[in-house]
Amino acid sequence: MNLQNKVALVTGGGAGIGRSIAIDLAMHGADVMIVDRQSADQVIDEIKKIGRKVFAAQADVSSFSESSRAVAVTLESLCRLDLLINNAGINKDGVVWKMTEEQWDAVIDVNLKGCFNFIRAVAPIFKEQKSGKIVNITSINGLRGKFGQANYAASKAGIIGLTKTVARELGKFNVNVNAVAPGMVETEMMRVLPQDVKDKSISETVLERVAQPEDIAHVVTFLCSDYARHITGEVIKVDGGQYI
């Protein structure tokens, strides 16, 4: 999979799944802009060692103006933009009868509105150049629901609807838009969960293991490559059979 001369923007690229995505894209030849609220120094160092150009922009993805500015900074720094990976996300769990308005709004704003904000910012660019790839990170919980995650599941289900709609709208401009739906992934977010919750997730999979971040990254890189040029509007589960 050759991504030479491509520029990728990865939201939430400073850690976890986003970090692995940014590194995997760089390993296949892409230059990378990392957008995160936190420092991305470690990832930047790793990508520089690979020999690719890399920059970082701090931005709140839930802010329409900050998202637009991050895209503008990408063009200023790397002169073009070919790949958008909407990975940034948060969770604030709670059963629906106890969930606060703040919990609901925060998750919808980051996970769903953040995804829209960056798509809205890159769409005119991709239309004009008649090329581009957009990959949105959703979740199997956006397909099946999850106890205690009404806000998270709703945001991830919304991303699926957004993905399919934008695929229809941008298809005639040679832009592919797809989503990747992980199950449980071994990240810092998972490590703080109670052991019984982790054990239940593992027991749900047919492979009897959780994913590593690079398992998600490899699929994202594939969708960003020419090997996936005739795939659009799809949701690819990477969950070890957890959904089934």
N, C-alpha and C positions, 0 to 999 in steps of 0.2 A: 504494500500500500504506500504509494508515493504521494506525499503532501508537500513536495518541494515547491517553493515560491508561493505557498499559501500562508495567509495570516488568520489566526484563530483568536477569538475573544472568549474567555472562559469565566463565567461568573462563579463566585464562591470557589475560586481556584487556589486559594491559599492553603487548604487542608482537605483531608478526607478524600472523597470521591473526586472532587474538583482538582485536587493536587495531582492525582493519578492521571486524570484526563489530560491536564496540561502537559505533563511529562510525556505521556504516550504520544500525543500529537507532535511534540517536539522531536521525539525519537524517530518519527516518520517524516520529518523534514519541515514541519510548520514553524513559523515564528509565532510568538504567543503574547497576547495581552491578558494579564490576570486582573480581574476586578474583584475586590474583596473589601470588607470593612476593616479587616485585620491586616497585620503585616504579612507580606508574602515573601520575605527575604530568603527563607530556606528554599522555597520552590524556585525562585529566581536563580539562586546559586546552582541548583541542580540542572536547570535548563541551560544555563551558560556553559556548564561543563559538557553538555551534549553538543554545543557549538551553534546553537540557534539564538536568534535575537529574542529578547524578552523584556517586557515592561510591565509595570503594575500601576493601577489606578485605584485609589480608595473611593468607594461610592456606596451609597445606600440604594440597593436595587429597587426598593419600593418608591423611590423618588423619581418621578418622570424626568425632571430636569437633570438630576445627577446621572441618570442612566444615559440620557442623550449626550451629556458632556463626556462620559466615559467612551462612548463610540467615537466622538469627535477627537478625543485624545489618541485613540487607536490610529485613526487616519493620519493625525499629525506625526505620530511616532513611527509608524510602520508603513505609511503611505497607501495602504489598501486594507480591505477586510473581505475575507472569503467564507469564514466559518464562524458561526455563533453557537456556543454551547451554554444553554441556560441551566445551570446547575445549582445556584444559590437557593438555600431553603432552610427553614427552621421548623421546630415543632414546639407546641405548648399544649400538652395533652390534658384531657379532663373529660369526664362523662358529660353529656350534653346538659343535664340538669344542674350541673355545677359550673359549667364553662362561662367565663366572663366575656363581656364584649371586647375587652382588651385582648384576651387570648384569641378570640375569633379574628378580630381585625388584623392583628400582627401577623398571623400565619397567612391569611389571605393576601395581605399587602406584599409580603416578601415572596411567597411561593408563586402566586398566580399573577398579581399585578406586576411583580418584578419581571416575570417572563414576558408579559405583554409589553412592558416598557422597552425592553431591549429589542424585541421583534419590531416594534413600531419605529425604533431608531434606525435599524439596519434595513428595513424593507425598501425604502427609496434607493438606497445604495445598491442592493441586490437587483432591484428592478432595472436600474440604469445600466449596470454592467452585464445584465442577463445571465447571472450565475450566482450561486451561493448555496450553502448548506446550513440548515438550522437543526440542532438536536436539543430537545427539551428533556430534562430528567424528571420523570414523574415517579410513580410507585405502584406496586401491585395493590396497595391499599386504596389507590384511586380507582381501581377496577372492582374491588371486592368489599370495600369498607373495612373498618377496624374499630373494635370497641375502644372507646376513650379517645378517638381521634376524629371527631366530626369535622373539625376545622382543617386538619391535615388532609384527610381523605377527600374532602370537598375541594380543597385547593389543587390536589393532584388530579382529581377527576376533571376539574376545570382546564388543567393543562392539556389533557387529552383532547377535549373539545376544541381548545384553541389550536392545537397542533393540526387537527384535521381540517379546520376551517382555513388556516393560513396556507396549508398545503394546496387547497383548492384555489385560493386567491393568487398565490405566487407561482403555481405550476407552469403557467404559460410563459413565465419569464425564466424558465430553466432553473428554478430554485426548489431544492428538495427540503421537505420539512418532516421530521420524524421525532418519535419519542422513545426513550428507553425507560423501562419500568423495573427497577431493582426490587428484590425482596430484601431480607435482612442482609446488611453488609457490615463487615467488621471495621468499624470506624470508632473514633472517640465517643460519638453519640451512642453507639451500641455498648461500649465497654462500661458505661455508667449504669446500664439497665440492671435490674435485679436478675439474679442467675436463673430463676424460674421462668422469667420472660424470655431470656435467651434460649433456654432449653426447649421451651414450647415452639419457638420459631424454627429451631433446628429439627425438631420432630416433625414439623409440617413439610419439610423438604423431602424429596425422594432421593436426593444425593447425600442426605444426612450431614450437611455442612452448610455454613453461611458463606456468602461470597466475599472475596477480597476486593478492594477498590479497583485493582487492575482488571478484574473480570468485567466490570462495567466500562472501564476505559477502552478496552479492546473493541467492544461493540460500537462505542461512540466513534472511534477512529475509523472503523469500517464504514459507518454511515457517512462519514466525512470524505470518503475516498470515492474514486471513480468506479470501484467495484459495486457501489450501491447507487449508481446513477439512475437506475430505473425503479428505485424504492422511494415512495413518498406517502405521507399520511398514515404511516404504520406505527404501532406501539409494540416494541419488542421487549418481552419479559426476560430478565436475567435474574433468575431466582432459584435455580436448582430444583425446579418443580414445586416450589412452595405454594404457588397459586392453585395448582391442580390438586 
